[in-house]
Amino acid sequence: MARLEGILPLRGTIENMTFAHTKNGVVVRKKTTLNKGRIETDPAYARTRENNADFKTAAKSAKLLSSAFRASLPGARDSSIFTRSLKFMKQALNFDTTNVRGQRNVVDGQLSIMDGFNFNADTPLDSIFFVPYTASIDRTSGEVEVVLPAYIPTDSVVAPVNATHYRIIATAAELNFTDYQEVHEKQQTADVALNSTATMSTTLTCTLPANSTQPLVLALGIEFLMESGATKYPLKDGSAHAIIKLDV
């Protein structure tokens, strides 16, 4: 690609050279016969079509995962969430040895690599929440649980400097990677004061469709709040949210 220097007001195509006006000036490119129709039909571009189809599947899968957990903890999502989830979905899809290229999917691949995925890469859940919780998924009943034992907040939670309280949020989702539909449910604790008083043992139970044949995903998050007068305001920084269990 070349850039034209000078004041000639060229635009369009002359013989096999195309002139385009951009913010960097007039750019000169060699005209090509490659177009969308050729890519879609020419046997020489069969691998390109396969790669495009697999990329589209991975992108739709990443969007489904992101949308299922978006409302649970909107403050615990970094700007790279889609790019990072797309990377994982592409990796999961590449493990699919059942289907041919261009027809692969993440379920026949290795969706389990999403276990431990953090929606906020800047604040991994296991870097600020040190409670030895247990998680379970009962596919028959549809019950998805997180059990939190008693613990002392100041010993087990790393909070932002302005935080006075926090809440723990569990979200379970059924993800259909064929029709790209999802069902999710969220449960959360009451607001917990950041002090040295031990909490009670707590169980958060979400209910998904019973006897589901779709992948089931459980995420756990923590959201911090600052008390001012009689109101508690969610803090924009410091929250964490991560996938802690899958049944695929």
C-alpha positions as CSV (number, residue, x, y, z in Angstrom):
1,M,0.0,0.0,0.0
2,A,1.3,3.5,-0.9
3,R,0.3,6.9,0.1
4,L,0.0,9.7,-2.5
5,E,1.8,12.9,-1.7
6,G,0.6,16.1,-3.4
7,I,-2.5,17.9,-4.3
8,L,-4.0,15.8,-7.0
9,P,-7.7,15.2,-6.2
10,L,-7.8,11.6,-7.2
11,R,-10.5,9.3,-6.1
12,G,-11.7,5.9,-7.4
13,T,-9.9,3.5,-9.8
14,I,-7.4,4.2,-12.6
15,E,-6.6,1.0,-14.5
16,N,-5.5,-1.4,-11.7
17,M,-4.9,1.2,-9.0
18,T,-7.5,2.4,-6.5
19,F,-7.3,5.8,-4.8
20,A,-9.1,6.2,-1.4
21,H,-9.2,9.3,0.8
22,T,-8.5,8.6,4.5
23,K,-7.6,10.6,7.5
24,N,-4.0,10.0,6.6
25,G,-4.3,11.3,3.1
26,V,-4.9,9.6,-0.2
27,V,-4.0,5.9,-0.1
28,V,-3.2,3.9,-3.2
29,R,-4.0,0.2,-3.4
30,K,-3.7,-2.3,-6.2
31,K,-7.1,-3.3,-7.5
32,T,-8.0,-6.9,-6.6
33,T,-10.5,-9.4,-8.0
34,L,-11.2,-10.8,-4.5
35,N,-14.7,-10.0,-3.3
36,K,-17.3,-11.5,-0.9
37,G,-18.9,-13.6,-3.6
38,R,-15.6,-15.2,-4.6
39,I,-14.8,-16.0,-1.0
40,E,-18.2,-17.6,-0.5
41,T,-17.9,-19.9,-3.6
42,D,-14.3,-20.3,-4.8
43,P,-12.9,-23.7,-3.8
44,A,-9.6,-21.9,-3.2
45,Y,-11.1,-20.2,-0.3
46,A,-12.7,-23.2,1.4
47,R,-10.4,-23.0,4.4
48,T,-11.2,-19.3,4.8
49,R,-14.9,-20.1,4.8
50,E,-14.3,-22.8,7.5
51,N,-12.3,-20.4,9.6
52,N,-15.0,-17.7,9.3
53,A,-17.7,-20.1,10.3
54,D,-15.8,-21.3,13.4
55,F,-15.0,-17.7,14.4
56,K,-18.7,-16.8,14.1
57,T,-19.6,-19.7,16.4
58,A,-17.0,-18.7,18.9
59,A,-18.2,-15.1,18.9
60,K,-21.8,-16.0,19.4
61,S,-20.8,-18.4,22.2
62,A,-18.8,-15.6,23.9
63,K,-21.7,-13.2,23.6
64,L,-24.1,-15.8,25.1
65,L,-21.8,-16.3,28.1
66,S,-21.4,-12.6,28.6
67,S,-25.1,-11.8,28.4
68,A,-26.0,-14.5,30.9
69,F,-24.0,-12.9,33.6
70,R,-24.1,-9.2,32.6
71,A,-26.8,-8.2,35.0
72,S,-25.5,-10.1,38.0
73,L,-22.5,-7.8,38.7
74,P,-22.2,-5.1,36.1
75,G,-19.5,-3.4,38.1
76,A,-17.2,-6.5,38.0
77,R,-16.6,-6.5,34.2
78,D,-13.5,-5.1,32.6
79,S,-13.3,-3.6,29.1
80,S,-11.7,-6.8,27.7
81,I,-14.5,-9.1,28.8
82,F,-15.7,-10.0,25.3
83,T,-12.2,-10.3,23.8
84,R,-11.0,-12.6,26.6
85,S,-14.2,-14.8,26.6
86,L,-13.9,-15.0,22.8
87,K,-10.3,-16.3,23.2
88,F,-11.5,-19.0,25.5
89,M,-14.4,-20.0,23.3
90,K,-12.1,-20.3,20.3
91,Q,-9.8,-22.6,22.4
92,A,-12.8,-24.7,23.5
93,L,-14.0,-25.0,19.9
94,N,-10.6,-26.1,18.7
95,F,-10.9,-29.2,21.0
96,D,-13.9,-30.4,19.0
97,T,-12.8,-33.5,17.1
98,T,-16.4,-34.7,16.5
99,N,-17.3,-32.2,13.9
100,V,-15.5,-31.0,10.8
101,R,-13.9,-27.5,10.5
102,G,-16.5,-24.9,10.0
103,Q,-19.1,-26.9,11.9
104,R,-17.4,-27.2,15.3
105,N,-18.9,-26.0,18.5
106,V,-17.8,-25.4,22.1
107,V,-19.9,-28.1,23.7
108,D,-18.3,-30.9,21.6
109,G,-15.0,-29.2,22.3
110,Q,-13.8,-28.4,25.8
111,L,-16.0,-25.8,27.4
112,S,-14.6,-26.8,30.8
113,I,-11.6,-24.6,30.2
114,M,-13.9,-21.7,31.2
115,D,-13.7,-22.9,34.8
116,G,-12.1,-20.1,36.9
117,F,-12.7,-17.4,34.2
118,N,-12.8,-14.0,35.8
119,F,-15.1,-11.4,34.4
120,N,-12.8,-8.7,35.8
121,A,-9.2,-9.6,35.0
122,D,-7.9,-6.7,37.1
123,T,-9.5,-8.2,40.2
124,P,-9.5,-12.0,40.3
125,L,-12.0,-13.4,42.8
126,D,-9.4,-15.6,44.5
127,S,-7.2,-12.6,45.1
128,I,-9.7,-10.8,47.4
129,F,-12.1,-13.5,48.7
130,F,-10.5,-16.2,50.8
131,V,-13.5,-18.1,52.1
132,P,-13.4,-21.9,51.5
133,Y,-16.8,-22.2,49.9
134,T,-18.2,-25.3,48.3
135,A,-20.2,-25.4,45.1
136,S,-22.6,-28.0,43.6
137,I,-24.8,-28.5,40.6
138,D,-27.6,-31.0,40.7
139,R,-28.7,-31.5,37.1
140,T,-31.7,-33.6,38.0
141,S,-33.4,-31.1,40.3
142,G,-31.8,-28.0,38.7
143,E,-30.6,-26.8,42.1
144,V,-27.2,-25.0,42.1
145,E,-25.7,-24.1,45.4
146,V,-22.9,-22.2,47.0
147,V,-22.2,-22.9,50.7
148,L,-20.3,-20.3,52.6
149,P,-19.0,-21.4,56.1
150,A,-18.8,-18.9,59.0
151,Y,-15.8,-16.6,58.6
152,I,-14.5,-13.2,59.8
153,P,-14.8,-10.6,57.1
154,T,-11.6,-8.6,58.0
155,D,-9.6,-11.8,57.8
156,S,-11.1,-13.2,54.6
157,V,-12.0,-10.2,52.4
158,V,-9.6,-7.7,50.8
159,A,-11.8,-4.6,50.3
160,P,-11.3,-1.2,48.7
161,V,-10.3,1.5,51.1
162,N,-13.7,3.2,51.1
163,A,-15.8,0.1,51.4
164,T,-17.9,-0.4,54.6
165,H,-20.0,-3.4,53.5
166,Y,-20.1,-6.1,50.8
167,R,-22.5,-8.7,49.5
168,I,-21.8,-12.1,47.9
169,I,-23.7,-12.9,44.7
170,A,-24.2,-16.3,43.1
171,T,-25.5,-16.6,39.6
172,A,-26.4,-19.9,37.8
173,A,-27.1,-20.1,34.1
174,E,-28.3,-22.7,31.6
175,L,-26.6,-22.0,28.3
176,N,-27.9,-23.3,25.0
177,F,-25.1,-23.0,22.5
178,T,-27.3,-24.3,19.7
179,D,-30.1,-21.7,19.8
180,Y,-28.0,-19.2,21.8
181,Q,-30.6,-18.8,24.5
182,E,-30.0,-18.7,28.2
183,V,-31.8,-19.0,31.5
184,H,-30.2,-17.6,34.7
185,E,-31.0,-16.9,38.3
186,K,-29.2,-14.8,40.9
187,Q,-29.2,-15.0,44.7
188,Q,-27.2,-12.8,47.1
189,T,-26.5,-12.4,50.7
190,A,-27.6,-9.5,52.8
191,D,-25.1,-6.6,53.1
192,V,-22.3,-7.7,55.4
193,A,-20.3,-5.2,57.5
194,L,-16.5,-5.2,57.0
195,N,-15.6,-5.8,60.6
196,S,-14.2,-8.6,62.8
197,T,-17.6,-10.1,63.7
198,A,-18.0,-13.7,62.4
199,T,-20.7,-14.3,59.8
200,M,-23.2,-17.1,59.9
201,S,-22.9,-20.1,57.6
202,T,-24.8,-19.2,54.4
203,T,-26.2,-21.2,51.5
204,L,-27.1,-19.5,48.2
205,T,-29.4,-21.6,46.1
206,C,-30.3,-20.9,42.4
207,T,-32.9,-23.0,40.5
208,L,-32.5,-23.8,36.9
209,P,-34.7,-26.0,34.7
210,A,-34.7,-29.6,36.0
211,N,-33.2,-32.4,33.9
212,S,-31.5,-29.9,31.6
213,T,-29.4,-31.3,28.8
214,Q,-27.5,-28.0,28.3
215,P,-24.3,-26.8,29.9
216,L,-24.9,-25.4,33.4
217,V,-22.5,-22.7,34.8
218,L,-22.2,-21.2,38.2
219,A,-20.4,-17.9,39.0
220,L,-19.6,-16.3,42.3
221,G,-19.0,-12.6,42.9
222,I,-18.4,-10.0,45.5
223,E,-19.7,-6.4,45.4
224,F,-18.5,-3.7,47.7
225,L,-20.5,-0.8,49.1
226,M,-19.9,2.4,51.0
227,E,-22.4,3.5,53.7
228,S,-23.3,7.1,53.7
229,G,-26.0,8.1,56.1
230,A,-28.8,5.7,55.7
231,T,-27.8,4.6,52.2
232,K,-25.3,2.2,50.9
233,Y,-23.8,2.9,47.5
234,P,-22.1,0.3,45.3
235,L,-18.5,1.1,44.6
236,K,-17.3,1.1,41.0
237,D,-14.0,-0.4,41.8
238,G,-12.8,-3.6,43.5
239,S,-15.7,-6.0,42.7
240,A,-14.9,-9.5,41.4
241,H,-16.9,-12.1,39.6
242,A,-15.7,-15.5,38.4
243,I,-17.0,-18.9,37.1
244,I,-16.5,-21.4,39.9
245,K,-18.2,-24.6,38.6
246,L,-19.5,-26.0,35.3
247,D,-21.5,-29.1,34.3
248,V,-21.2,-29.5,30.6
